[in-house]
Amino acid sequence: MLMVFVVNAQIKLPQVWKFHTGDDPQWSEPGFNDSQWEHIKIGSPWENEGHPGYDGFAWYRVKVVIPSSLKNSSALSRSLKIALGEIDDGDQTYLNGKIIGQNAEMGGTIEQGDYNAERVYVLPIDDPAIHWDQENTIAVRVFDHGGNGGMWAGSYNINTTGISDFVTIDDHTDNFHFRERTHLSKKIMLKSSADQYTFSGKLTISVINPDNHQAIWEKTIPASFTGSKPFDYTYAFTLSGGQSYEAKYVFTDSHSKESVTATEGVPYILTPTASPKPQINGATVTGVRPGHPFLFRVPATGKRPMEFSAQHLPEGLHIDRETGIISGEINTAGSYEVRLTVKNALGADSRDLTIKVGDMIGLTPAMGWNSWNVWGLSVNEKKVEAAADAMIKNGLADHGWTYINIDDGWERPERAANGEIVPNNKFPDMKALAGYIHNDGLKMGIYSSPGPKTCGGFTGSYQHEAQDAQTYAKWGIDYLKYDWCSYGEIAPQNPNLYWLQKPYKLMDSALQIVDRDIYFSLCQYGMGDVWKWGAEVGGNSWRTTGDIRDNWESMSGIGFNQGKCAPYAGPGHWNDPDMLVVGKVGWGPSLHHTHLTPDEQYTHISLWCLLSAPLLIGCDMTHMDDFTRSLLTNDEVLAVDQDPLGKEATQIAETDSVRIYEKDLADGSKAVGLFNVSTQPASIHLDFSPLGLNGEQKLRDLWRQKNIGTFTGSYVAKNIPSHGVLLLKITAMK
Ligand code: GLA
């Protein structure tokens, strides 16, 4: 018999569903009359759809015909899949009254579901709950606490299984390995989740030039694999470098004739290799409060051993000549100009550092590492120590990366008898850990929430704020990320400004009286336009959005929508569009290489630097590939972020395919980002007059650290890759 398979047939679910707040088991039933319920758009938090601040239970319902033709869409159609996107926080989903799935990962109840997990519920194709060719009722029971809620993001469809449900082309376990920047290799794997099948066919790997869609390298090889025996292949090729290419993998199964395809960008390194001669990098200004511990590791590249020295160090400070770590304390307020010098066998470099002793800290955006985007709640002491070690060993500390921050997951459920917060057994000794980190001249951060519980369900600071601040200071903490989670249970629904500010004011006053500087990072996702008052409640930075993920929609959706916050950033108080998603990320114990393409990663770092954003690396520091390292160690790019003027870039042009950002720099020049947000390579025309630039201008490509030339009136940047960027510094000729 000849079977015709309609590959990729799928039913799209409607964008508008029925909705009701509250909770009643009857609402799962197909016969329940929901005609009085309101209509609501899915793919958007219910806060944005007429229910601001709502926390608790609510139900979504929709009716949909499931055509039996879906059963013939693949030789492997054994199951029906219902995709319901991401649901904040937990859900239970019913098809015609029968429960077909739930997400309640963390605590076993839907109150603690994982708001970031894609819900795809699977039923056997012969499950009687499916009413083929008739109307079916899907009912989703949702619980939300704190922040946004509901069916907030993702794709919504019904499909049957096909080869892509069983076969994965794993191109994210390994990363590309570079030899000499032009020789690349990478291992890819074909995996099957179905033990019952042996897949056998061929794998074609192509490297494609996106400008003309031509393959510049291609290879086809036989491949066969089972659930227990994956197939792997390491391919190697040579490129001329410096240009964006796409790698495409197609596996075709010879039995079903079905294919699975995956594509990814090929990384290309633009950052020049650091010279063996000494060079001082990083911020040119730093702040400390009088009488508080000062710690600053002079970031410098160059062949070790190097000798560090500092002229005009204010009284109370001392520099370690071997490590370049400046420590001590300064009792008298004022601005101190220090001349730093670094020498090695090949030469010397000198630069000024301004130490401002006064009320303000965080004079440039914080740069460091945070455990969340990589380890999630699986963070532990070993992982934090390893991150600190890697910061030194990878050389990132030589470019100004300083903070090592523990996010959620370190707190024990019960406080000590005297009310003191106690770390759980993953963190045996916080004070010793801080000492370990300080010993390298790095700084240590920690995390808490103003509610009784943190977002991950750990112990929060509620009613222990002053005591917690003292404990942090006692341990030697330099940075506090303070979330909002579960404070929603303390504050009234739809909290007004008073309630939004209250927990932050409280913690700020506690932090102000401890005997060390603790950078205060607010994390309440932008509620109540926090950028307008974050500085007033003591914030050195404040999150302006929900959580970032490692995909283009999330990163670009956040990064290109910061305009409303831009005027409020400045030295000591920064907008925080969330942490970086480059390198190996995972939000838990198992990691994958970021799903952003290399060009998207150039966009990510360029944009965050233009936005004067805190730069917090969220990847496994101990397995950092050459490309990621190159992204995080370009001193001319990082200097845009750390510029002492502290202005945030603004968007000066926007079309469907282009965004242009401009940031004023302290030396009178401008950093300009030309972003191609379209799916094709593009040329971008930059007109100088909207930038107020008259006369001849010198243009420098910051990623390549190369002068492009001098131009008057305008400049056309050719061939900016899809989702890529050209980051310029423009300086008027004298
Ligand atoms: C919130 C924050 C994240 C992270 C988690 C920890 O979701 O936005 O950055 O701190 O909490 O649970």
Boltz pocket constraint, residues with backbone or C-beta under 6 A from the ligand:
constraints:
  - pocket:
      binder: B
      contacts: [[A, 372], [A, 407], [A, 408], [A, 447], [A, 454], [A, 455], [A, 456], [A, 483], [A, 523], [A, 546], [A, 547]]
      max_distance: 6.0
